[in-house]
Amino acid sequence: MKLTRLSACLAAACLCSTAFAQSSVQLTGLVDMYAGSMQLAGADRVSQVGSGGLSTSWWGMNGTEDLGNGLKAGFMLGAFFRGDTGSPGRYDLAFGESFFARDANVSLSGSFGAVKLGRSSAPNFLPSVFANPFGDSFTLSPLILHGNMWTGYTDAALKTYNTTASDTGWSNQIVYSSPSFGGLSFNLQYQFGEVATANSKKNVGANATYRNDGLMLTGFYERAQVKNPTGALLYTDGGAKANWMLGGSYDFKVVKVYGTYGQSETKDNTSYEGKTATLGLDVPVTKAGTFKAAIAQTKIEARNATTGVLVFDGKRTTTTLGYDHFLSKRTDLYAALMHDKLTGSDYGTSFAVGMRHRF
């Protein structure tokens, strides 16, 4: 009788333990492939099958464990890849890309919000995605292109001018994510430099987003001294690059409009300042499809920091028109036409048709 009672108690304890520490792990990702003829301003035309027309292709794993009392532990591992060649990363690993460049972190969350350790998105990423109709497209979105690709004069002895301070993902960082306060949430982010000769170097930033019915407002600020994902100093003299952006959107049902304005500046051997403004819209034309349009213009001024001599004064303007049609919640087809113009360079035009599938 005592043995039977003991067995029952042990079984009940096991059941309680299982319920107390429920966990789940899932494999997830996205494959985006396109065919097109691509040409940025001042560059040669390339006809290609490419990866990442509207979203960068990636795969990963994530999981959570319920710790009880409202606490949850979690992890995320995510890696980019190029589906056209099967190669890992957004670019070759030999050029500094880490394998899990999208995500590599653990987190603890509860009513207080969440604390995350490891590699995850930089402050600039999500506000930029939220505030333009082409989302996270590094191929077709004018806002993302102006933030993360060269936007002006390039010289091997100087710098390649782009507005984002240090990539769209930060390694070695601590992130605090707040709960929602009436539709407002924010992230505070700190990346350790981990450079033995310059331990004080770091990246810091924050972003915030507010949502209420059809209104979305967002913004970010970041100041960077460390490259990503390599962790090396951004500038050998320890200089920093700072950028900020404010943006928003409003859904009128018949059309959704977007707008942003931001600035970026740096001072090392070249003093650079970029000012970027964008407009965009989404127009539902069928139950499953939307017409998209966006334009971004960046005004660029660069001077030699020592002599003050102007080395570039111009602007880049990029316009994209596109159509996105969903076959299901997981699969869509798209087509886009892009025009890119840069002061002092021949303009470029690009056309792409593609397919995106989530799993």
DRENDREN-359332 format. One record per residue (C-alpha): residue number from 1; x, y, z. Coordinates in steps of 0.2 Angstrom, whole numbers, padded with zeros to 4 digits. Last residue first. Layout:
! DRENDREN-359332
@num: NUM&c1: X&c2: Y&c3: Z $
...
This chain:
! DRENDREN-359332
@num: 359&c1: 0044&c2: 0138&c3: -0218 $
@num: 358&c1: 0043&c2: 0154&c3: -0228 $
@num: 357&c1: 0043&c2: 0154&c3: -0247 $
@num: 356&c1: 0047&c2: 0169&c3: -0258 $
@num: 355&c1: 0047&c2: 0169&c3: -0277 $
@num: 354&c1: 0054&c2: 0181&c3: -0289 $
@num: 353&c1: 0054&c2: 0193&c3: -0304 $
@num: 352&c1: 0067&c2: 0207&c3: -0305 $
@num: 351&c1: 0071&c2: 0222&c3: -0315 $
@num: 350&c1: 0085&c2: 0234&c3: -0313 $
@num: 349&c1: 0090&c2: 0251&c3: -0320 $
@num: 348&c1: 0106&c2: 0261&c3: -0317 $
@num: 347&c1: 0110&c2: 0280&c3: -0319 $
@num: 346&c1: 0127&c2: 0285&c3: -0325 $
@num: 345&c1: 0138&c2: 0293&c3: -0312 $
@num: 344&c1: 0143&c2: 0310&c3: -0306 $
@num: 343&c1: 0128&c2: 0312&c3: -0295 $
@num: 342&c1: 0119&c2: 0296&c3: -0292 $
@num: 341&c1: 0103&c2: 0289&c3: -0300 $
@num: 340&c1: 0095&c2: 0272&c3: -0297 $
@num: 339&c1: 0079&c2: 0266&c3: -0305 $
@num: 338&c1: 0070&c2: 0250&c3: -0299 $
@num: 337&c1: 0057&c2: 0239&c3: -0307 $
@num: 336&c1: 0049&c2: 0225&c3: -0297 $
@num: 335&c1: 0040&c2: 0208&c3: -0298 $
@num: 334&c1: 0034&c2: 0197&c3: -0284 $
@num: 333&c1: 0027&c2: 0180&c3: -0281 $
@num: 332&c1: 0021&c2: 0175&c3: -0263 $
@num: 331&c1: 0021&c2: 0159&c3: -0252 $
@num: 330&c1: 0018&c2: 0156&c3: -0234 $
@num: 329&c1: 0001&c2: 0164&c3: -0231 $
@num: 328&c1: -0004&c2: 0157&c3: -0248 $
@num: 327&c1: -0002&c2: 0162&c3: -0266 $
@num: 326&c1: 0002&c2: 0180&c3: -0261 $
@num: 325&c1: 0005&c2: 0193&c3: -0274 $
@num: 324&c1: 0018&c2: 0207&c3: -0273 $
@num: 323&c1: 0019&c2: 0220&c3: -0286 $
@num: 322&c1: 0033&c2: 0233&c3: -0288 $
@num: 321&c1: 0039&c2: 0250&c3: -0292 $
@num: 320&c1: 0056&c2: 0256&c3: -0285 $
@num: 319&c1: 0064&c2: 0273&c3: -0285 $
@num: 318&c1: 0082&c2: 0277&c3: -0280 $
@num: 317&c1: 0090&c2: 0295&c3: -0278 $
@num: 316&c1: 0108&c2: 0298&c3: -0273 $
@num: 315&c1: 0114&c2: 0315&c3: -0270 $
@num: 314&c1: 0129&c2: 0326&c3: -0272 $
@num: 313&c1: 0144&c2: 0334&c3: -0264 $
@num: 312&c1: 0160&c2: 0324&c3: -0264 $
@num: 311&c1: 0179&c2: 0328&c3: -0259 $
@num: 310&c1: 0176&c2: 0345&c3: -0251 $
@num: 309&c1: 0193&c2: 0351&c3: -0244 $
@num: 308&c1: 0192&c2: 0353&c3: -0225 $
@num: 307&c1: 0211&c2: 0351&c3: -0224 $
@num: 306&c1: 0211&c2: 0339&c3: -0210 $
@num: 305&c1: 0194&c2: 0331&c3: -0210 $
@num: 304&c1: 0194&c2: 0329&c3: -0229 $
@num: 303&c1: 0176&c2: 0333&c3: -0233 $
@num: 302&c1: 0161&c2: 0323&c3: -0238 $
@num: 301&c1: 0143&c2: 0329&c3: -0241 $
@num: 300&c1: 0129&c2: 0317&c3: -0246 $
@num: 299&c1: 0111&c2: 0321&c3: -0249 $
@num: 298&c1: 0101&c2: 0304&c3: -0249 $
@num: 297&c1: 0085&c2: 0302&c3: -0258 $
@num: 296&c1: 0073&c2: 0287&c3: -0256 $
@num: 295&c1: 0058&c2: 0283&c3: -0267 $
@num: 294&c1: 0045&c2: 0269&c3: -0264 $
@num: 293&c1: 0031&c2: 0261&c3: -0273 $
@num: 292&c1: 0021&c2: 0245&c3: -0270 $
@num: 291&c1: 0006&c2: 0237&c3: -0278 $
@num: 290&c1: -0003&c2: 0224&c3: -0267 $
@num: 289&c1: -0009&c2: 0207&c3: -0271 $
@num: 288&c1: -0020&c2: 0194&c3: -0262 $
@num: 287&c1: -0037&c2: 0202&c3: -0261 $
@num: 286&c1: -0033&c2: 0212&c3: -0277 $
@num: 285&c1: -0026&c2: 0229&c3: -0280 $
@num: 284&c1: -0021&c2: 0233&c3: -0262 $
@num: 283&c1: -0010&c2: 0249&c3: -0263 $
@num: 282&c1: 0006&c2: 0250&c3: -0253 $
@num: 281&c1: 0015&c2: 0267&c3: -0252 $
@num: 280&c1: 0032&c2: 0275&c3: -0250 $
@num: 279&c1: 0041&c2: 0291&c3: -0246 $
@num: 278&c1: 0060&c2: 0292&c3: -0241 $
@num: 277&c1: 0072&c2: 0306&c3: -0234 $
@num: 276&c1: 0090&c2: 0303&c3: -0231 $
@num: 275&c1: 0103&c2: 0315&c3: -0225 $
@num: 274&c1: 0122&c2: 0310&c3: -0226 $
@num: 273&c1: 0136&c2: 0318&c3: -0218 $
@num: 272&c1: 0155&c2: 0313&c3: -0220 $
@num: 271&c1: 0171&c2: 0320&c3: -0213 $
@num: 270&c1: 0185&c2: 0310&c3: -0220 $
@num: 269&c1: 0201&c2: 0305&c3: -0211 $
@num: 268&c1: 0190&c2: 0302&c3: -0196 $
@num: 267&c1: 0173&c2: 0311&c3: -0193 $
@num: 266&c1: 0156&c2: 0302&c3: -0196 $
@num: 265&c1: 0138&c2: 0307&c3: -0199 $
@num: 264&c1: 0121&c2: 0300&c3: -0203 $
@num: 263&c1: 0104&c2: 0308&c3: -0204 $
@num: 262&c1: 0086&c2: 0302&c3: -0205 $
@num: 261&c1: 0069&c2: 0305&c3: -0212 $
@num: 260&c1: 0056&c2: 0293&c3: -0215 $
@num: 259&c1: 0039&c2: 0291&c3: -0223 $
@num: 258&c1: 0026&c2: 0277&c3: -0227 $
@num: 257&c1: 0008&c2: 0277&c3: -0234 $
@num: 256&c1: -0005&c2: 0263&c3: -0234 $
@num: 255&c1: -0018&c2: 0264&c3: -0247 $
@num: 254&c1: -0037&c2: 0259&c3: -0248 $
@num: 253&c1: -0036&c2: 0253&c3: -0230 $
@num: 252&c1: -0030&c2: 0271&c3: -0224 $
@num: 251&c1: -0015&c2: 0262&c3: -0216 $
@num: 250&c1: -0003&c2: 0275&c3: -0209 $
@num: 249&c1: 0016&c2: 0273&c3: -0208 $
@num: 248&c1: 0030&c2: 0280&c3: -0198 $
@num: 247&c1: 0048&c2: 0286&c3: -0198 $
@num: 246&c1: 0062&c2: 0294&c3: -0188 $
@num: 245&c1: 0080&c2: 0290&c3: -0191 $
@num: 244&c1: 0097&c2: 0291&c3: -0182 $
@num: 243&c1: 0115&c2: 0289&c3: -0186 $
@num: 242&c1: 0132&c2: 0290&c3: -0178 $
@num: 241&c1: 0149&c2: 0284&c3: -0183 $
@num: 240&c1: 0164&c2: 0284&c3: -0171 $
@num: 239&c1: 0182&c2: 0287&c3: -0171 $
@num: 238&c1: 0194&c2: 0275&c3: -0162 $
@num: 237&c1: 0209&c2: 0280&c3: -0173 $
@num: 236&c1: 0209&c2: 0264&c3: -0183 $
@num: 235&c1: 0191&c2: 0267&c3: -0188 $
@num: 234&c1: 0177&c2: 0254&c3: -0186 $
@num: 233&c1: 0188&c2: 0244&c3: -0174 $
@num: 232&c1: 0187&c2: 0226&c3: -0177 $
@num: 231&c1: 0172&c2: 0215&c3: -0170 $
@num: 230&c1: 0171&c2: 0205&c3: -0186 $
@num: 229&c1: 0152&c2: 0205&c3: -0188 $
@num: 228&c1: 0151&c2: 0219&c3: -0187 $
@num: 227&c1: 0163&c2: 0234&c3: -0185 $
@num: 226&c1: 0165&c2: 0243&c3: -0169 $
@num: 225&c1: 0165&c2: 0262&c3: -0165 $
@num: 224&c1: 0146&c2: 0264&c3: -0167 $
@num: 223&c1: 0133&c2: 0276&c3: -0161 $
@num: 222&c1: 0115&c2: 0272&c3: -0164 $
@num: 221&c1: 0098&c2: 0280&c3: -0164 $
@num: 220&c1: 0081&c2: 0273&c3: -0169 $
@num: 219&c1: 0064&c2: 0278&c3: -0174 $
@num: 218&c1: 0046&c2: 0272&c3: -0175 $
@num: 217&c1: 0028&c2: 0277&c3: -0178 $
@num: 216&c1: 0014&c2: 0266&c3: -0184 $
@num: 215&c1: -0004&c2: 0271&c3: -0186 $
@num: 214&c1: -0018&c2: 0260&c3: -0193 $
@num: 213&c1: -0025&c2: 0255&c3: -0175 $
@num: 212&c1: -0012&c2: 0261&c3: -0163 $
@num: 211&c1: 0006&c2: 0256&c3: -0164 $
@num: 210&c1: 0022&c2: 0264&c3: -0157 $
@num: 209&c1: 0039&c2: 0258&c3: -0160 $
@num: 208&c1: 0056&c2: 0262&c3: -0151 $
@num: 207&c1: 0074&c2: 0260&c3: -0155 $
@num: 206&c1: 0090&c2: 0261&c3: -0145 $
@num: 205&c1: 0109&c2: 0262&c3: -0147 $
@num: 204&c1: 0127&c2: 0259&c3: -0141 $
@num: 203&c1: 0142&c2: 0252&c3: -0150 $
@num: 202&c1: 0158&c2: 0250&c3: -0140 $
@num: 201&c1: 0176&c2: 0255&c3: -0138 $
@num: 200&c1: 0182&c2: 0256&c3: -0120 $
@num: 199&c1: 0192&c2: 0240&c3: -0122 $
@num: 198&c1: 0204&c2: 0247&c3: -0135 $
@num: 197&c1: 0220&c2: 0237&c3: -0136 $
@num: 196&c1: 0211&c2: 0221&c3: -0131 $
@num: 195&c1: 0196&c2: 0223&c3: -0143 $
@num: 194&c1: 0181&c2: 0216&c3: -0135 $
@num: 193&c1: 0170&c2: 0230&c3: -0142 $
@num: 192&c1: 0155&c2: 0226&c3: -0131 $
@num: 191&c1: 0138&c2: 0230&c3: -0139 $
@num: 190&c1: 0125&c2: 0239&c3: -0130 $
@num: 189&c1: 0106&c2: 0239&c3: -0134 $
@num: 188&c1: 0090&c2: 0247&c3: -0127 $
@num: 187&c1: 0074&c2: 0241&c3: -0135 $
@num: 186&c1: 0057&c2: 0250&c3: -0135 $
@num: 185&c1: 0039&c2: 0247&c3: -0134 $
@num: 184&c1: 0023&c2: 0258&c3: -0136 $
@num: 183&c1: 0006&c2: 0251&c3: -0140 $
@num: 182&c1: -0002&c2: 0255&c3: -0123 $
@num: 181&c1: 0015&c2: 0251&c3: -0114 $
@num: 180&c1: 0021&c2: 0235&c3: -0123 $
@num: 179&c1: 0034&c2: 0226&c3: -0113 $
@num: 178&c1: 0052&c2: 0232&c3: -0114 $
@num: 177&c1: 0066&c2: 0224&c3: -0124 $
@num: 176&c1: 0084&c2: 0225&c3: -0115 $
@num: 175&c1: 0098&c2: 0219&c3: -0127 $
@num: 174&c1: 0116&c2: 0215&c3: -0122 $
@num: 173&c1: 0128&c2: 0213&c3: -0136 $
@num: 172&c1: 0143&c2: 0203&c3: -0142 $
@num: 171&c1: 0137&c2: 0204&c3: -0160 $
@num: 170&c1: 0127&c2: 0217&c3: -0169 $
@num: 169&c1: 0116&c2: 0215&c3: -0184 $
@num: 168&c1: 0111&c2: 0228&c3: -0197 $
@num: 167&c1: 0128&c2: 0233&c3: -0201 $
@num: 166&c1: 0139&c2: 0246&c3: -0192 $
@num: 165&c1: 0134&c2: 0264&c3: -0193 $
@num: 164&c1: 0121&c2: 0263&c3: -0207 $
@num: 163&c1: 0122&c2: 0278&c3: -0218 $
@num: 162&c1: 0134&c2: 0272&c3: -0231 $
@num: 161&c1: 0149&c2: 0281&c3: -0238 $
@num: 160&c1: 0164&c2: 0270&c3: -0244 $
@num: 159&c1: 0179&c2: 0277&c3: -0236 $
@num: 158&c1: 0195&c2: 0286&c3: -0241 $
@num: 157&c1: 0211&c2: 0280&c3: -0249 $
@num: 156&c1: 0201&c2: 0267&c3: -0260 $
@num: 155&c1: 0190&c2: 0281&c3: -0266 $
@num: 154&c1: 0171&c2: 0280&c3: -0267 $
@num: 153&c1: 0159&c2: 0295&c3: -0269 $
@num: 152&c1: 0141&c2: 0292&c3: -0264 $
@num: 151&c1: 0128&c2: 0281&c3: -0257 $
@num: 150&c1: 0137&c2: 0265&c3: -0253 $
@num: 149&c1: 0126&c2: 0251&c3: -0247 $
@num: 148&c1: 0117&c2: 0248&c3: -0230 $
@num: 147&c1: 0106&c2: 0263&c3: -0227 $
@num: 146&c1: 0103&c2: 0269&c3: -0245 $
@num: 145&c1: 0099&c2: 0251&c3: -0250 $
@num: 144&c1: 0087&c2: 0248&c3: -0235 $
@num: 143&c1: 0078&c2: 0264&c3: -0239 $
@num: 142&c1: 0077&c2: 0261&c3: -0258 $
@num: 141&c1: 0070&c2: 0243&c3: -0256 $
@num: 140&c1: 0075&c2: 0232&c3: -0271 $
@num: 139&c1: 0090&c2: 0221&c3: -0267 $
@num: 138&c1: 0093&c2: 0223&c3: -0248 $
@num: 137&c1: 0075&c2: 0220&c3: -0246 $
@num: 136&c1: 0070&c2: 0221&c3: -0227 $
@num: 135&c1: 0052&c2: 0228&c3: -0230 $
@num: 134&c1: 0048&c2: 0234&c3: -0247 $
@num: 133&c1: 0034&c2: 0245&c3: -0241 $
@num: 132&c1: 0045&c2: 0256&c3: -0230 $
@num: 131&c1: 0044&c2: 0261&c3: -0211 $
@num: 130&c1: 0043&c2: 0244&c3: -0203 $
@num: 129&c1: 0059&c2: 0237&c3: -0210 $
@num: 128&c1: 0069&c2: 0253&c3: -0206 $
@num: 127&c1: 0062&c2: 0253&c3: -0188 $
@num: 126&c1: 0067&c2: 0234&c3: -0187 $
@num: 125&c1: 0085&c2: 0236&c3: -0193 $
@num: 124&c1: 0093&c2: 0252&c3: -0186 $
@num: 123&c1: 0094&c2: 0246&c3: -0167 $
@num: 122&c1: 0105&c2: 0231&c3: -0173 $
@num: 121&c1: 0098&c2: 0214&c3: -0175 $
@num: 120&c1: 0104&c2: 0199&c3: -0164 $
@num: 119&c1: 0121&c2: 0192&c3: -0158 $
@num: 118&c1: 0123&c2: 0187&c3: -0140 $
@num: 117&c1: 0113&c2: 0190&c3: -0124 $
@num: 116&c1: 0095&c2: 0195&c3: -0123 $
@num: 115&c1: 0085&c2: 0202&c3: -0108 $
@num: 114&c1: 0066&c2: 0202&c3: -0110 $
@num: 113&c1: 0051&c2: 0212&c3: -0104 $
@num: 112&c1: 0047&c2: 0215&c3: -0085 $
@num: 111&c1: 0032&c2: 0203&c3: -0086 $
@num: 110&c1: 0044&c2: 0189&c3: -0091 $
@num: 109&c1: 0058&c2: 0185&c3: -0103 $
@num: 108&c1: 0075&c2: 0177&c3: -0102 $
@num: 107&c1: 0085&c2: 0176&c3: -0118 $
@num: 106&c1: 0099&c2: 0167&c3: -0127 $
@num: 105&c1: 0108&c2: 0172&c3: -0143 $
@num: 104&c1: 0115&c2: 0168&c3: -0160 $
@num: 103&c1: 0104&c2: 0177&c3: -0173 $
@num: 102&c1: 0107&c2: 0183&c3: -0191 $
@num: 101&c1: 0125&c2: 0180&c3: -0193 $
@num: 100&c1: 0125&c2: 0162&c3: -0187 $
@num: 99&c1: 0140&c2: 0158&c3: -0199 $
@num: 98&c1: 0150&c2: 0174&c3: -0196 $
@num: 97&c1: 0153&c2: 0185&c3: -0211 $
@num: 96&c1: 0171&c2: 0192&c3: -0211 $
@num: 95&c1: 0176&c2: 0191&c3: -0230 $
@num: 94&c1: 0181&c2: 0173&c3: -0229 $
@num: 93&c1: 0163&c2: 0169&c3: -0224 $
@num: 92&c1: 0158&c2: 0174&c3: -0242 $
@num: 91&c1: 0143&c2: 0185&c3: -0243 $
@num: 90&c1: 0126&c2: 0185&c3: -0236 $
@num: 89&c1: 0131&c2: 0169&c3: -0227 $
@num: 88&c1: 0132&c2: 0151&c3: -0233 $
@num: 87&c1: 0133&c2: 0146&c3: -0251 $
@num: 86&c1: 0120&c2: 0136&c3: -0260 $
@num: 85&c1: 0123&c2: 0145&c3: -0276 $
@num: 84&c1: 0107&c2: 0153&c3: -0280 $
@num: 83&c1: 0100&c2: 0150&c3: -0263 $
@num: 82&c1: 0112&c2: 0162&c3: -0254 $
@num: 81&c1: 0112&c2: 0158&c3: -0236 $
@num: 80&c1: 0109&c2: 0168&c3: -0219 $
@num: 79&c1: 0110&c2: 0158&c3: -0203 $
@num: 78&c1: 0099&c2: 0159&c3: -0187 $
@num: 77&c1: 0101&c2: 0152&c3: -0170 $
@num: 76&c1: 0088&c2: 0159&c3: -0157 $
@num: 75&c1: 0087&c2: 0154&c3: -0138 $
@num: 74&c1: 0073&c2: 0156&c3: -0125 $
@num: 73&c1: 0070&c2: 0155&c3: -0106 $
@num: 72&c1: 0053&c2: 0160&c3: -0100 $
@num: 71&c1: 0047&c2: 0167&c3: -0084 $
@num: 70&c1: 0029&c2: 0170&c3: -0079 $
@num: 69&c1: 0030&c2: 0161&c3: -0062 $
@num: 68&c1: 0035&c2: 0145&c3: -0071 $
@num: 67&c1: 0051&c2: 0141&c3: -0081 $
@num: 66&c1: 0042&c2: 0139&c3: -0098 $
@num: 65&c1: 0056&c2: 0134&c3: -0110 $
@num: 64&c1: 0057&c2: 0142&c3: -0127 $
@num: 63&c1: 0065&c2: 0137&c3: -0144 $
@num: 62&c1: 0072&c2: 0144&c3: -0160 $
@num: 61&c1: 0081&c2: 0136&c3: -0175 $
@num: 60&c1: 0087&c2: 0144&c3: -0191 $
@num: 59&c1: 0086&c2: 0146&c3: -0209 $
@num: 58&c1: 0089&c2: 0162&c3: -0220 $
@num: 57&c1: 0086&c2: 0170&c3: -0237 $
@num: 56&c1: 0087&c2: 0189&c3: -0237 $
@num: 55&c1: 0070&c2: 0196&c3: -0240 $
@num: 54&c1: 0062&c2: 0204&c3: -0256 $
@num: 53&c1: 0075&c2: 0199&c3: -0269 $
@num: 52&c1: 0085&c2: 0188&c3: -0258 $
@num: 51&c1: 0095&c2: 0176&c3: -0268 $
@num: 50&c1: 0099&c2: 0179&c3: -0287 $
@num: 49&c1: 0097&c2: 0172&c3: -0304 $
@num: 48&c1: 0107&c2: 0184&c3: -0314 $
@num: 47&c1: 0109&c2: 0197&c3: -0328 $
@num: 46&c1: 0122&c2: 0209&c3: -0322 $
@num: 45&c1: 0124&c2: 0227&c3: -0328 $
@num: 44&c1: 0140&c2: 0237&c3: -0324 $
@num: 43&c1: 0140&c2: 0250&c3: -0310 $
@num: 42&c1: 0138&c2: 0269&c3: -0310 $
@num: 41&c1: 0121&c2: 0268&c3: -0303 $
@num: 40&c1: 0115&c2: 0251&c3: -0298 $
@num: 39&c1: 0112&c2: 0238&c3: -0312 $
@num: 38&c1: 0102&c2: 0222&c3: -0311 $
@num: 37&c1: 0094&c2: 0211&c3: -0324 $
@num: 36&c1: 0083&c2: 0198&c3: -0316 $
@num: 35&c1: 0079&c2: 0181&c3: -0309 $
@num: 34&c1: 0073&c2: 0179&c3: -0291 $
@num: 33&c1: 0075&c2: 0168&c3: -0276 $
@num: 32&c1: 0069&c2: 0170&c3: -0258 $
@num: 31&c1: 0070&c2: 0155&c3: -0246 $
@num: 30&c1: 0064&c2: 0158&c3: -0228 $
@num: 29&c1: 0067&c2: 0150&c3: -0211 $
@num: 28&c1: 0061&c2: 0140&c3: -0197 $
@num: 27&c1: 0065&c2: 0124&c3: -0187 $
@num: 26&c1: 0056&c2: 0123&c3: -0170 $
@num: 25&c1: 0060&c2: 0120&c3: -0152 $
@num: 24&c1: 0047&c2: 0119&c3: -0138 $
@num: 23&c1: 0048&c2: 0118&c3: -0119 $
@num: 22&c1: 0036&c2: 0115&c3: -0105 $
@num: 21&c1: 0045&c2: 0116&c3: -0088 $
@num: 20&c1: 0031&c2: 0117&c3: -0075 $
@num: 19&c1: 0020&c2: 0105&c3: -0085 $
@num: 18&c1: 0033&c2: 0091&c3: -0085 $
@num: 17&c1: 0038&c2: 0094&c3: -0067 $
@num: 16&c1: 0020&c2: 0093&c3: -0062 $
@num: 15&c1: 0018&c2: 0076&c3: -0072 $
@num: 14&c1: 0034&c2: 0070&c3: -0064 $
@num: 13&c1: 0028&c2: 0074&c3: -0046 $
@num: 12&c1: 0011&c2: 0066&c3: -0050 $
@num: 11&c1: 0021&c2: 0050&c3: -0055 $
@num: 10&c1: 0032&c2: 0051&c3: -0039 $
@num: 9&c1: 0016&c2: 0053&c3: -0028 $
@num: 8&c1: 0007&c2: 0038&c3: -0036 $
@num: 7&c1: 0023&c2: 0027&c3: -0034 $
@num: 6&c1: 0024&c2: 0032&c3: -0016 $
@num: 5&c1: 0006&c2: 0028&c3: -0013 $
@num: 4&c1: 0008&c2: 0011&c3: -0022 $
@num: 3&c1: 0023&c2: 0007&c3: -0011 $
@num: 2&c1: 0014&c2: 0012&c3: 0005 $
@num: 1&c1: 0000&c2: 0000&c3: 0000 $
